Amino acid sequence: MTEEQHSAFVLRATAEQLSCTRSFTLVLDAMSVSVLIGNLQLALRHPDNGGAAADVCRHVVAELLALLRGAGLSHSVFLAELGNGEDVPLTQ
């Protein structure tokens, strides 16, 4: 695929995604949610990962943390929030 073809394909895919009004449901167990949070946090630490895509990832991490919190998994939330680089008190 040439660079021009790639750029055109990316533009079409972006337009397709922006016009889609469908929601998607993802079913994950608590361990999978924790692993996904950690991998997103790792990706967000990359210095070239910025902009709108990084903002979406931060939002997803926040939503996943809320799910863990809502399930009463306070220890899992505590550990996951450490990956955000936030100041988290060491007493819970």
N, C-alpha and C positions, 0 to 999 in steps of 0.2 A: 504494500500500500504506500503510495507516495505521500509526502507531507501535505500536499494540497487535498488529496482524497481523505486523508485522516482528519484534517481541519473541517472539511465539509461534513464528514460523518459525525464529528463531535457536535457541530452546530445543529444537525438534524436530530441527534439524540437529545440534546439540551432542549430543543423546542418540543420534542415529543414528551419529555418528562415534565416540562412546565405546563403543558396542556392537559396532563393526566390528572383527573380529580379522584381517582380511586385511592383508597387507603389499603394498607397491607397489614395483616395480622401476623405476628411472629410469636411462636410459642417456645419458650426457653425455660429450663429449670434454673434454680438459683445459682448453681455453679457456672452454668453457661453465661448467665448475666454477668457474674463477677469476672469471668475470663474476657468477655467482650469489652467490659468497662476498662480492664487493664490494657488490652490491646489498643483501644481507642486512645487512652491516655498516653501510651507509648508513641503512637503516631502523632499526637498533638505536640509532643516534645520536639519533634523535628523542626529545625529552624526555618525550613522552606515550606512548612505546612501552615498556611495562613489563609486569610480571606474567607469567602462564603462557605467553602467546604469545611474548613476548620470550625467555623461557627456552628454549622449543622452538627458536627461531631460533638462539640461541647454541649449542645442542646440534648443530643441523644444520651450522652453520659449523665446529664442532670436528670433526664426522665428515667433512666435505668436505676440511678441511685434512689429516686423517689419510689420506684417499685420495690426495691429491696427494703427501704425504710417502711413502706406500707405493709410489707410482709413481716415486720418486726425483727428483721435481721440486722440488729444494731451493730454487732461486731463486724459483719461483712461491710456495712456502710462505713464504719470507722476506717477499716483497712483501705477500702476503695477511695475514700476521700483523701487519704495520704497521697495517693497517686495524682491528685489534682494539684498538689503542691500547696494546698491551703494550710493555714495554721489550725491544726486539730488538737484540742487538749488531750493529753495522754491519760486522762481519767474519764471514764464513761460510767 
